[in-house]
């Protein structure tokens, strides 16, 4: 099996058949200053139905991305442009190793990120204005603490109101 690359057309051939695929480049998200470590979609947006993608990076930042409608061309066709709606974390990536990963709470009202040393940071959406796209007000709130060693597992409660983690000490936090 081989893959031939040409502008916007990819042809995958096997011994007995040939399939042709057309692939369109949808978006390039530019904003992190180092490698991206995780991506997570907000599954239940609060206040409105705008798509939001969370990304974390080794530059110690968490970015929330959302599409905005842009009119372009002579026929004024509308397309979506993904922009950086919110950026959290440390300016200049001063924390050792940055963020390992990030996730949303079950209702999409909070974003969490954790680092290589086990520390967590948490941000809460305090206000949403449905009339103004991208007008969410986020504040950093107290995060989780408790483990002195490596975390071995993390899970949300069925209702999404609790997060439990287990470490090598044997006592859940």
PEMO-V193438 format. One record per residue. RES is the residue in one small letter. OMEGA is omega in radians with two decimals (none if undefined). NEAR is the number of other ideal C-beta (glycine too) atoms within 8 Angstrom. D_CENTER is the distance of its C-alpha to the mean C-alpha in Angstrom with 2 decimals. Layout:
res=RES omega=OMEGA near=NEAR d_center=D_CENTER
res=RES omega=OMEGA near=NEAR d_center=D_CENTER
This chain:
res=x omega=3.12 near=5 d_center=33.70
res=x omega=-3.11 near=5 d_center=32.57
res=x omega=3.11 near=7 d_center=30.06
res=x omega=-3.14 near=7 d_center=31.45
res=x omega=2.99 near=4 d_center=29.27
res=x omega=-3.03 near=7 d_center=30.53
res=x omega=3.03 near=3 d_center=29.04
res=x omega=3.10 near=7 d_center=26.69
res=x omega=3.12 near=9 d_center=28.73
res=x omega=-3.12 near=11 d_center=28.17
res=x omega=-3.14 near=11 d_center=31.13
res=x omega=-3.08 near=10 d_center=30.99
res=x omega=3.02 near=9 d_center=34.52
res=x omega=-3.08 near=7 d_center=35.98
res=x omega=-3.02 near=3 d_center=39.68
res=x omega=-3.07 near=3 d_center=40.63
res=x omega=3.08 near=6 d_center=38.10
res=x omega=3.07 near=7 d_center=35.98
res=x omega=-3.13 near=7 d_center=32.86
res=x omega=-3.14 near=7 d_center=31.44
res=x omega=3.01 near=8 d_center=27.88
res=x omega=-3.08 near=7 d_center=26.73
res=x omega=3.13 near=7 d_center=23.15
res=x omega=3.09 near=5 d_center=21.73
res=x omega=-3.02 near=6 d_center=19.15
res=x omega=-3.04 near=3 d_center=16.82
res=x omega=3.00 near=8 d_center=14.48
res=x omega=-3.12 near=4 d_center=13.97
res=x omega=-3.12 near=10 d_center=11.15
res=x omega=-3.14 near=3 d_center=13.09
res=x omega=3.11 near=9 d_center=12.30
res=x omega=-3.13 near=10 d_center=11.76
res=x omega=3.12 near=6 d_center=15.23
res=x omega=-3.06 near=8 d_center=14.77
res=x omega=3.08 near=6 d_center=13.15
res=x omega=-3.10 near=8 d_center=9.45
res=x omega=3.11 near=11 d_center=9.38
res=x omega=3.06 near=12 d_center=6.37
res=x omega=3.11 near=7 d_center=3.69
res=x omega=3.07 near=9 d_center=3.92
res=x omega=2.99 near=9 d_center=5.97
res=x omega=-3.04 near=11 d_center=8.02
res=x omega=-3.13 near=5 d_center=11.23
res=x omega=-3.11 near=7 d_center=13.76
res=x omega=3.08 near=10 d_center=13.37
res=x omega=3.02 near=9 d_center=15.91
res=x omega=-3.14 near=8 d_center=18.66
res=x omega=-3.00 near=7 d_center=17.82
res=x omega=-3.13 near=4 d_center=16.39
res=x omega=3.08 near=9 d_center=14.11
res=x omega=3.08 near=9 d_center=11.05
res=x omega=3.10 near=12 d_center=7.75
res=x omega=3.11 near=13 d_center=4.36
res=x omega=3.04 near=17 d_center=1.86
res=x omega=3.06 near=14 d_center=3.11
res=x omega=-3.05 near=14 d_center=6.33
res=x omega=3.05 near=16 d_center=9.75
res=x omega=3.06 near=10 d_center=13.38
res=x omega=3.12 near=10 d_center=14.29
res=x omega=3.10 near=12 d_center=13.41
res=x omega=3.01 near=16 d_center=10.82
res=x omega=-3.12 near=16 d_center=7.53
res=x omega=3.03 near=14 d_center=6.82
res=x omega=-3.10 near=12 d_center=6.35
res=x omega=3.07 near=13 d_center=7.56
res=x omega=3.12 near=13 d_center=10.39
res=x omega=2.98 near=10 d_center=13.47
res=x omega=3.14 near=9 d_center=16.91
res=x omega=-3.14 near=8 d_center=20.20
res=x omega=3.07 near=8 d_center=22.37
res=x omega=-3.11 near=7 d_center=26.02
res=x omega=3.07 near=6 d_center=27.39
res=x omega=-3.11 near=6 d_center=30.55
res=x omega=-3.14 near=3 d_center=34.09
res=x omega=3.10 near=4 d_center=33.40
res=x omega=3.10 near=7 d_center=30.58
res=x omega=-3.09 near=7 d_center=28.15
res=x omega=3.05 near=6 d_center=24.75
res=x omega=-3.12 near=7 d_center=21.48
res=x omega=3.06 near=8 d_center=17.84
res=x omega=-3.12 near=9 d_center=16.38
res=x omega=-3.13 near=9 d_center=12.65
res=x omega=3.11 near=9 d_center=12.68
res=x omega=-3.12 near=9 d_center=11.08
res=x omega=-3.13 near=9 d_center=11.79
res=x omega=3.06 near=8 d_center=11.17
res=x omega=-3.14 near=9 d_center=11.07
res=x omega=3.06 near=12 d_center=11.80
res=x omega=-3.08 near=13 d_center=13.45
res=x omega=3.10 near=8 d_center=16.57
res=x omega=3.11 near=4 d_center=18.08
res=x omega=3.07 near=4 d_center=19.37
res=x omega=-3.05 near=11 d_center=17.52
res=x omega=3.13 near=6 d_center=20.52
res=x omega=-3.11 near=9 d_center=19.23
res=x omega=3.06 near=6 d_center=20.28
res=x omega=3.13 near=8 d_center=17.70
res=x omega=-3.12 near=17 d_center=14.65
res=x omega=3.07 near=17 d_center=11.73
res=x omega=-3.08 near=10 d_center=11.89
res=x omega=3.12 near=9 d_center=8.80
res=x omega=3.13 near=14 d_center=6.73
res=x omega=3.08 near=9 d_center=7.11
res=x omega=2.92 near=12 d_center=8.47
res=x omega=-3.05 near=11 d_center=12.25
res=x omega=-3.12 near=9 d_center=14.18
res=x omega=3.10 near=7 d_center=15.01
res=x omega=-3.10 near=13 d_center=11.71
res=x omega=-3.14 near=7 d_center=13.64
res=x omega=3.04 near=11 d_center=12.05
res=x omega=-3.14 near=14 d_center=8.96
res=x omega=3.07 near=14 d_center=10.03
res=x omega=3.13 near=13 d_center=9.85
res=x omega=-3.09 near=11 d_center=12.81
res=x omega=-3.10 near=15 d_center=14.89
res=x omega=-3.10 near=7 d_center=17.52
res=x omega=3.10 near=6 d_center=20.28
res=x omega=3.14 near=9 d_center=18.95
res=x omega=3.14 near=7 d_center=18.19
res=x omega=2.96 near=11 d_center=15.54
res=x omega=-3.05 near=14 d_center=14.33
res=x omega=3.11 near=12 d_center=13.58
res=x omega=-3.10 near=13 d_center=13.20
res=x omega=3.06 near=10 d_center=14.78
res=x omega=-3.06 near=13 d_center=15.05
res=x omega=-3.07 near=6 d_center=18.81
res=x omega=3.06 near=6 d_center=19.71
res=x omega=3.09 near=10 d_center=18.78
res=x omega=-3.08 near=8 d_center=21.20
res=x omega=-3.07 near=6 d_center=21.29
res=x omega=-3.11 near=4 d_center=23.69
res=x omega=-3.13 near=6 d_center=21.65
res=x omega=3.10 near=6 d_center=18.46
res=x omega=-3.09 near=9 d_center=15.72
res=x omega=3.06 near=8 d_center=18.02
res=x omega=3.10 near=11 d_center=16.05
res=x omega=-3.10 near=8 d_center=17.39
res=x omega=3.06 near=11 d_center=15.31
res=x omega=3.08 near=7 d_center=17.23
res=x omega=3.13 near=8 d_center=16.73
res=x omega=-3.12 near=8 d_center=18.60
res=x omega=-3.12 near=3 d_center=20.12
res=x omega=-3.09 near=9 d_center=18.11
res=x omega=3.03 near=9 d_center=19.41
res=x omega=3.02 near=6 d_center=22.29
res=x omega=-3.09 near=5 d_center=24.97
res=x omega=3.08 near=11 d_center=24.75
res=x omega=-3.13 near=4 d_center=26.99
res=x omega=-3.12 near=6 d_center=26.14
res=x omega=3.05 near=7 d_center=23.43
res=x omega=-3.10 near=9 d_center=21.32
res=x omega=-3.13 near=6 d_center=22.17
res=x omega=3.14 near=6 d_center=20.24
res=x omega=3.11 near=7 d_center=17.90
res=x omega=3.04 near=6 d_center=18.07
res=x omega=3.00 near=8 d_center=17.82
res=x omega=-3.10 near=9 d_center=21.19
res=x omega=3.14 near=4 d_center=21.97
res=x omega=3.11 near=6 d_center=21.79
res=x omega=-3.10 near=8 d_center=18.50
res=x omega=-3.14 near=5 d_center=20.42
res=x omega=3.04 near=6 d_center=20.64
res=x omega=3.13 near=8 d_center=18.72
res=x omega=3.12 near=9 d_center=21.15
res=x omega=3.13 near=12 d_center=21.00
res=x omega=3.13 near=9 d_center=23.84
res=x omega=-3.10 near=13 d_center=25.05
res=x omega=3.10 near=6 d_center=28.00
res=x omega=3.08 near=7 d_center=30.31
res=x omega=-3.13 near=5 d_center=30.41
res=x omega=3.11 near=5 d_center=29.71
res=x omega=3.13 near=5 d_center=26.57
res=x omega=none near=9 d_center=24.99
